[in-house]
Amino acid sequence: MAAPKPPAFDTLSLHAGQHPDPLTGSRATPIYQTTSYVFQDADHAAALFNLERAGHIYTRISNPTIAVLEERLAALENGVGAVCTASGMAALHLAIATLLNAGDHIVASASLYGGSINLLTHTLPRFGITTTFVKPRDHDGIRAAVRPNTKLVIGETIGNPGMEVLDIPTVAQSAHDAKIRANVASVKRRWVSLLIAAACPLARAAGPVSPRASGRQR
Ligand SMILES: Cc1ncc(COP(=O)(O)O)c(C=O)c1O
């Protein structure tokens, strides 16, 4: 018998990351309006806090509803994981704060959402992170702007508001050649999918990202 086909995009967009609730049979993902979770006993709690087993501790860290969204986005993007935030600017700030330190440098598309330009121009320099802006289709300019302390190349798939389409493979290749990460922010309304396009291990890259707790016990 032929092996079952792996689920494709349409199926993943409906079902990835979710297992119907075995108690109720609910097909849709419930919205878990909880901050806290019950621990079976002290050992169970300790194992969760020590990250020895996956599970939920506190909703700011992880929540079963959000975990489904995160796993679904990761599946659709063919990624190893995803982190959802409550806004696009929170996502961008979180990604940068996770990957970079004071003294690091960013090469960014000059065709970005205004809030992102403000973050890179005004806020991050106060924390020692500086940015050089380059036109998104100036690939030589992007390569020339890379410095020894450059850790990140940032662009938007379709620039807001100029609608410039980013040549992701070329920009990512420039970042790979320079051994840095390329973050491509694809903002759809209130969520941001950050594709870490560069491969690891990279000499100048940040450390590995811990796997997120998921609704499934591993
Ligand atoms: C390209 C882009 N990045 C970031 C944002 C910021 O998203 P939020 O308003 O959810 O913080 C937006 C919002 O429109 C956007 O279009």
The ligand as an SDF file (V2000), in Angstrom:
LIG
                    3D

 16 16  0  0  0  0  0  0  0  0999 V2000
    4.9100   45.9900    7.9170 C   0  0  0  0  0  0  0  0  0  0  0  0
    4.4220   46.2370    9.3060 C   0  0  0  0  0  0  0  0  0  0  0  0
    5.2660   45.9900   10.3380 N   0  0  0  0  0  0  0  0  0  0  0  0
    4.8510   46.1890   11.6000 C   0  0  0  0  0  0  0  0  0  0  0  0
    3.5830   46.6640   11.8720 C   0  0  0  0  0  0  0  0  0  0  0  0
    3.2000   46.8890   13.2990 C   0  0  0  0  0  0  0  0  0  0  0  0
    2.1740   46.0330   13.6800 O   0  0  0  0  0  0  0  0  0  0  0  0
    1.3460   46.3320   15.0170 P   0  0  0  0  0  0  0  0  0  0  0  0
    0.5250   47.5580   14.7620 O   0  0  0  0  0  0  0  0  0  0  0  0
    0.5070   45.0890   15.2010 O   0  0  0  0  0  0  0  0  0  0  0  0
    2.3310   46.5420   16.1250 O   0  0  0  0  0  0  0  0  0  0  0  0
    2.6950   46.9350   10.8410 C   0  0  0  0  0  0  0  0  0  0  0  0
    1.3480   47.4530   11.0900 C   0  0  0  0  0  0  0  0  0  0  0  0
    0.6090   47.8350   10.1970 O   0  0  0  0  0  0  0  0  0  0  0  0
    3.1180   46.7250    9.5050 C   0  0  0  0  0  0  0  0  0  0  0  0
    2.3160   46.9660    8.4620 O   0  0  0  0  0  0  0  0  0  0  0  0
  1  2  1  0
  2  3  1  0
  2 15  2  0
  3  4  2  0
  4  5  1  0
  5  6  1  0
  5 12  2  0
  6  7  1  0
  7  8  1  0
  8  9  2  0
  8 10  1  0
  8 11  1  0
 12 13  1  0
 12 15  1  0
 13 14  2  0
 15 16  1  0
M  END
$$$$
